[in-house]
Amino acid sequence: MIKKRNIFLKESSLKKRSYIKKGKRNRSKRKFRGEKGRVIYAKLEIGKNNKIYEKKRKGKQEGKKVKDITPKYRNKEAVKRLTEKIRDEAKKIDRNVTIMHVCGTHEHDIVKAGIRALLPKNVELIAGPGCPTCCVSALDIDEVLWLADHHNLTITTFGDMMRVPSSNESLYQAQARGLDVRVVYSISDAVNLARTHPELDVLFFSVGFETTSCITAAEVLRVDLPNFSIYSSHKLVPPAMKLLLQRDDIEFHGFIAPGHVSTIIGSNPYEFIPREFHFPVSVGGFEPVDILLSIYSLLKQIRTDSPIVSNDYKRYVKPEGNVAAIKAMEEAFVVSEVRWRGLGTWPLSGSEISDDYAHIDAKKRFSIPKLEGKDLHSKCRCDEVLIGKTKPQECPLFMKACRPDHPVGACMVSHEGTCNVAATYGSFLEELQE
Amino acid sequence: MCLAIPARVCEVLGNNMVKVEITGVVREADTSLLSEEVKEGDYVLVHTGFCISKLDEEQAKEDLKLWDELLLE
C-alpha cells in the first residue's frame, strides 16, 4: 500500500529524500505518484541517485589514496632520521656551509616548521630574493598610481600588493584617498570585472615570478577588451640566481631552487649553474621532509664536490616543466631588464609584454613620464634582507618602527616576506632554540 | 604570491574549467595551462585560479619508496 505522505512528492524532492539516497528501499519496486499524476518508479530514481552517490564515494576513495601520502612528508620519524643524516654529512664537511633558497614560501615553511633549529651549527640557511611583492620596486607602484590618477583607471591587483610601500603611499592609502583599487584573487577576476563593467578602464598590476607570469601570459593571449590593460612587473628566477652568483658580497655554497616556479620552468633551466659556476642546486618541495631532503642532497654534493641539479620535488616538477605554460610565456612576453627593490635595475631578469600585444600593455598604451622615487625609507634595510646579507633582526627598524601591522619596508608586508615571517614566528623559534 | 596550493579536482565542468576543493573550500579553476587531462579525484597545484601542475601519483609513491631506502641505509 502506498503511504499518503509519498503520494504528492515532486520528482525533484523525491531525489532529495535521504532514505532514498541511502538506498535503504532500493530492493523493492515501489510505485509513487509524481506531481502531474505520472507514475514514477522509485527504484529508477533510487538507481540514479545511488549511481551519483557511488560515483562521489569513488572520488573520495581515489582522493584518499593520495591523501595518505601527504602525512609521510611530515613524518616525525623521517624528519628525525634525515636530521641525523644531515648532521653526519655536516660533520664530514667540517667547515661552515651556507645554503640559499630563493622562494618566499620556502622561507615561510622553513621558519614555521622550525627547520633552522634542527640544523647543525655549521649549516646555515639564508633567504634570497624569493618573495615577489618584496622585490617590486617602489617606482613600479608609483607608475601604477600615476596611471590611475591621470587616466582615471581602476587598479586591480593581488591582496599582497596592497600594503607594499611606494615612494609616497601604498595602494591601500591611495584607495583611502579615493582611488578605485580592488583586490582580485586571479587575473581572470580582473578580466571579468572589465567585461561586466565596460564603463570602467581596468588596469591589472601584475607581479610575480614564473608561477604567476605564465598565468598572466595565458590571459594576454586570449583577452581582447578595449578597457583592460596590464602593467607587468614580472621577474625571472634563473637570471636572478645567476646575478646572485656573480656578486661577491654574499658567500653561500648551494641553492635550493623554488619548487613552484620549477613546476612551470622545470629543472633544466638551472643546468647552467653547476656547469658554469660549479655550484650545487636542489629543486625543493615545501613539506618539512622535502626541505630537509634538499639540504641533505646539497650537503652530499658539497662534500663530494660533484655539483648537479638534483630534482627533489619530482612529484610535481618535471625536467622540461609545464610545456604549455612555457609556450604561453614565450609568446606573450619578451625578456627585459627590470627594477628590483633597493637593488637597482638587473638585466635580462624581467618579463615585458611583447609588441604583438602592445594594445594590452599599459606601459605602451599610455605614455608614463619619468618619475623620481625611492625604494627604501631611511634606515630600512630591505635591500640587504632581500639578498640574504642581513637578517631581519639586524635591521634597526625591525619590530620597532616596522611591524606587520605597520610595515615600513616591503619585506614586512606579505606572509612570504622574510621580515614578516621572522616577526610572525620568530619569538617562538628563539624559545625553541634555547 | 608564488604560493600554489594542492587541491583535489571534484568536478570537471568542461571548457577548460574544473571545480577544485582546497581544504573544504570549493572554487573554479582554469586548466588551460595543463597539457594533460584531469579527471575527478586528481590532485593539482592551483595558483591564482589556474591549475599549473598535476600530481604525479606514481612518482610520489616512488619517491616515498626511495626515501625509505635512503633512510634505512
HADDOCK unambig.tbl for C-alpha pairs under 7 A between the chains (distance, minus, plus):
assign (segid A and resid 59 and name CA) (segid B and resid 40 and name CA) 6.35 0.50 0.50
assign (segid A and resid 59 and name CA) (segid B and resid 41 and name CA) 5.13 0.50 0.50
assign (segid A and resid 60 and name CA) (segid B and resid 41 and name CA) 6.99 0.50 0.50
assign (segid A and resid 62 and name CA) (segid B and resid 41 and name CA) 5.63 0.50 0.50
assign (segid A and resid 63 and name CA) (segid B and resid 41 and name CA) 5.23 0.50 0.50
assign (segid A and resid 81 and name CA) (segid B and resid 71 and name CA) 6.53 0.50 0.50
assign (segid A and resid 105 and name CA) (segid B and resid 3 and name CA) 6.40 0.50 0.50
assign (segid A and resid 132 and name CA) (segid B and resid 1 and name CA) 6.45 0.50 0.50
assign (segid A and resid 185 and name CA) (segid B and resid 48 and name CA) 5.84 0.50 0.50
assign (segid A and resid 186 and name CA) (segid B and resid 48 and name CA) 4.62 0.50 0.50
assign (segid A and resid 186 and name CA) (segid B and resid 49 and name CA) 5.59 0.50 0.50
assign (segid A and resid 208 and name CA) (segid B and resid 1 and name CA) 6.56 0.50 0.50
assign (segid A and resid 208 and name CA) (segid B and resid 2 and name CA) 6.80 0.50 0.50
assign (segid A and resid 209 and name CA) (segid B and resid 2 and name CA) 6.95 0.50 0.50
assign (segid A and resid 211 and name CA) (segid B and resid 2 and name CA) 5.81 0.50 0.50
assign (segid A and resid 212 and name CA) (segid B and resid 2 and name CA) 6.56 0.50 0.50
assign (segid A and resid 215 and name CA) (segid B and resid 50 and name CA) 6.95 0.50 0.50
assign (segid A and resid 260 and name CA) (segid B and resid 2 and name CA) 6.68 0.50 0.50
assign (segid A and resid 260 and name CA) (segid B and resid 4 and name CA) 6.59 0.50 0.50
assign (segid A and resid 263 and name CA) (segid B and resid 53 and name CA) 6.34 0.50 0.50
assign (segid A and resid 314 and name CA) (segid B and resid 59 and name CA) 6.65 0.50 0.50
assign (segid A and resid 315 and name CA) (segid B and resid 55 and name CA) 5.81 0.50 0.50
assign (segid A and resid 315 and name CA) (segid B and resid 56 and name CA) 5.05 0.50 0.50
assign (segid A and resid 315 and name CA) (segid B and resid 57 and name CA) 6.96 0.50 0.50
assign (segid A and resid 315 and name CA) (segid B and resid 59 and name CA) 5.25 0.50 0.50
assign (segid A and resid 315 and name CA) (segid B and resid 60 and name CA) 4.97 0.50 0.50
assign (segid A and resid 316 and name CA) (segid B and resid 53 and name CA) 6.41 0.50 0.50
assign (segid A and resid 316 and name CA) (segid B and resid 54 and name CA) 6.61 0.50 0.50
assign (segid A and resid 316 and name CA) (segid B and resid 55 and name CA) 5.45 0.50 0.50
assign (segid A and resid 316 and name CA) (segid B and resid 56 and name CA) 6.38 0.50 0.50
assign (segid A and resid 324 and name CA) (segid B and resid 33 and name CA) 5.64 0.50 0.50
assign (segid A and resid 324 and name CA) (segid B and resid 34 and name CA) 6.55 0.50 0.50
assign (segid A and resid 324 and name CA) (segid B and resid 35 and name CA) 6.07 0.50 0.50
assign (segid A and resid 325 and name CA) (segid B and resid 33 and name CA) 5.39 0.50 0.50
